[in-house]
Amino acid sequence: MHELAMGLKRSNCYFLWVVRSSEAEKLPQGFANSTETSQKGLIVTWCPQLEVLVHEALGLFVTHCGWNSTLEALSLGAPMLAIPQWTDQATNAKYIMDVWKMGLRPPVDEERGVVTSEEIEHCVRKVMEGETGKRMRENAGKWRKIAKDAVGEGGSSDRNIEEFVAKLVAET
């Protein structure tokens, strides 16, 4: 959490960070109440993630790459900074960066076993300011449209659920 806090601070970008109250003691001492943080960041214990992900002001979603959050960000067109922690999250991060091309995965410092604040700052800036970020936002928009079309009337998900229900009804 210290590395993420310092990376966000040094990126000089505005941020909203959800930190559960049970995890707040892991923040660097004085970080949440510092003048610098209060001018650029907002730390809350909860927020409606879907409303944040769909908001036009969102530039980047920093995620541990859990499947639900990954699908929400994908379907809502939110570029991601992938920082997986365990199990399937590394696979999800691989898709985010290499398949869907709508995010970055900063490398882990092998000696310390964490993603450093320098890497977090670098990736945040790359997505928020550069050509790479522009391409990621375009890809994110493409995936948002694909997801919307799939669940819309006549889309592949819509058709599949209709077929499933029809089979269930036919069996009874």
N, C-alpha and C positions, 0 to 999 in steps of 0.2 A: 504494500500500500504506500510505503514511503516513496518508492521509485515512481509509481504512478502519480502521486501527488506532486512530486518535483518535476516530472515530465510535463504534466498539465500546466503547472505554474510557469515553467520556462518557455512553453510554446507560445505564451502570451495570447492564447485564444480564450474566448469566453467558454465556460463549461458549466454543465449541470452534472453533479455526481451524486448518485444514490449510494449512501453508506448506511447500512443497518445500524441501529443504535447499539446493538451488541458488538459491532465491529469498530465503532468510533474511536475506541482507545488505540487502535492500530494506526490512526492518522498521525503524522508528525506533530509533535507538541506545538500548539499554537497555530497550526495551519488553518483550521476551520475559521478561526477568529481574526486572522491577520488582515491588515488593510489590503494587501495585494490580492488575497483570495476574495475578499468581499467586493472588490472592484471588478474582478473578472469571473469569479465563480460563485456557484450556489451549491451548497452541500445540504441534502435533504435525506430523511430516513426512508421515504417512499415517494413514488410518483407514478402516474398512470403511463406505463411504458409505451403502449400503443399510441397514445396521444402525442407523446414526445417524438416517437419515430416518424410519425406522419407530418409533424410540424415543418413548415417551410424554412424555419430558421436553423433546423438541424443540419450540421455539416458533416458530422462523423459520430458513429456509435462505437464506443469502446466496449467490447464484449468478451466474456470468457468462453463464448462459442457454445453455450448450451443449445440444444436442438430447437427448443421453443423460441428463444431469443433470436437465433439465427434465421429461422423461418419467418418470424415477424419482420425482422430487418430486411430480409430478401424480398418479401412480398410487399413491403411498404417503400422499397427503393432507398434504403439508408446505407450509405457507404460505411464500412466497418474497419475497426482496428482490432484484429483478432489476437487475443492473449489467452490461449487455451490452458487449462490447468490439469485435466485428467481425462481418462477414457475416450469417449467418442469426440471430445472437443477438438482434438488435433486433426481428426478427419474433417470435421466441419470447417476448421480454419483453412485446411488445404483447399476445400471447395471455394471458400470465400475469396482466397487469393488467386488460386491457379485455374479454377474452372469458371467461376462466375465473374472473376476479375473485378470485384467491387470492394476490395479491401486489401489491407496489408497485414502481414504477421511479422512483428519485430523479432529479431533473433534473441535467443536466451544467452546471456553471458554464462559461458560454461563454468568458469571458476566460482561464480556466486550463485548460479542456478536460478537467476531471475532475469527478467527483462529490465534493462537499466533505464533510468530517467532520460539519458541521452538518446537512446533508441526510441523511446516513447515520444519525446519532443520531435525528433527527426521525422518519424512517421506521421505525427499529427500535422506538422508543417507541410509535408509532402502531399498529403491528401487535401489539406485546406487551401494551399497556395499554388500548387504546381500543376503542370500539364497532366501528370499522373493522376492527380485528384480529379481533374476535369474528365478524364477517360473513365475513372471509376464511377463518377456521378452519372455519366452517360450509360454505362453498363447497369448501374443500379436502377435507373429509369427503365431500361429495357426489361430487366427481370421483374420489375413492378408491373409493367404492362402484361407480360407473359402470365404472371400469377393472377392478375385481375381477369384476364381473358379466360383462364382455365376454370375459375370458379364462377364466372358469369353464366348467364343463361345460354345453353348450347355449348359451353366450353367443355373441355375434356373431363374435369372433375364433376361438373354438373351432369354430364351424360353417364359417367361411371356410377354415380350415386343413384341415378334414375334406374339404370340397369340392375343394380344391386337390390333396390327396393322391389322392382318388378319380379325378380327371381324369388325374393322372400315371399311376396304375395302369392305367386304361382305355386309355391310349395305348401301353402296352408290350405 
